[in-house]
Amino acid sequence: MNKAQLPSIESSRIAHSIGTALDRFIKNNQDQFAFASGELSQLLRDIALASKVVNREVNKAGLIDLMGAMGTQNTAGDDQQKLDVLANIRFTRALAKGGEVCALVSEEAESYVDLNNEGKYVIAIDPLDGSSNIDVNVSIGTIFSVYRRKSSAGTPIQEIDILQAGSDQVAAGYVLYGSSTMLVYTTGHGVNGFTYEPTLGEYFLSHPNMRMPDDGKIFSVNEGPSNSFSQPVKDYLQFCKDSHYTARYIGSLVADFHRNMLKGGIYIYPATAKDPAGKLRLMYECNALAFIAEQAGGVASDGVQRILEIKPDRLHQRTPFYVGSKNMVEKALSF
Ligand code: FBP
């Protein structure tokens, strides 16, 4: 083989580069983290590992009796799906084993779970988001927020460690179990997306430095309860229709958010008669996506203030949620 041949092999299928593995990316970017000492890196790896197990179970749920309800209810009185419970066990176990996390707030647990007093981080997690879509093979997700504890490691967990505003997040992300499985996260230095390669069991960088377009033509709202929407929300939705925008609503927050992040769009879950404070939970659904949206150039609001400025006063508090492309959310808020 003469030298002239070499360039073509390098660019051929033979030498096709698969990209940067998540582990390497975390290691290469560790110095960006505040308090960089490897613990946050390990914590992100623990979340990635648990998501691979959940992904495996979600993919074959129909074959191994993992479909349907568990027969139990979660904090909000929602029927827990078997996969909700499985995902909660898998993430809790991986984070407990990792040892970096002192306390975990989960949609599936009434109060926070003490994991390891020596841990320096607090996690808030929605282990499996989009429960209504689990059994019908529509994309679902996991949402997580990472905080640094306020009290000293080794001392008992305090309320100040748990009820932190979204602006105190040191990292946040989501996993989308869709046509491909992706992990998207930020540590406050931009947003990066990784696609799971199941035959190698590893995530690889596929969406570096994700930016949310400032504008879009997609609005994502469940208009079913729209009779009880406030007039400004009704007026904004009419504006979207008059502007010939496209309605897209999967009913899985992570999936709707991810699409709008890539294509431009707005997701709104406003206050309704059934949920006067909104349906979505601040600590383990909205804060993480608000951090990612802002890091990608988008906007996230409760209709009045930045989601990240809301100081939580209870674990499972709800909030109205307006998130997406900067100009679209600002337009919605102008109504
Ligand atoms: P879960 O975490 O319990 O699934 O609730 C959140 C969610 O399913 C979001 O994923 C989704 O956007 C929204 O609720 C759908 O609510 P609705 O069915 O009222 O439109």
Boltz pocket constraint, residues with backbone or C-beta under 6 A from the ligand:
constraints:
  - pocket:
      binder: B
      contacts: [[A, 78], [A, 107], [A, 126], [A, 128], [A, 129], [A, 130], [A, 131], [A, 132], [A, 222], [A, 251], [A, 252], [A, 253], [A, 254], [A, 279]]
      max_distance: 6.0
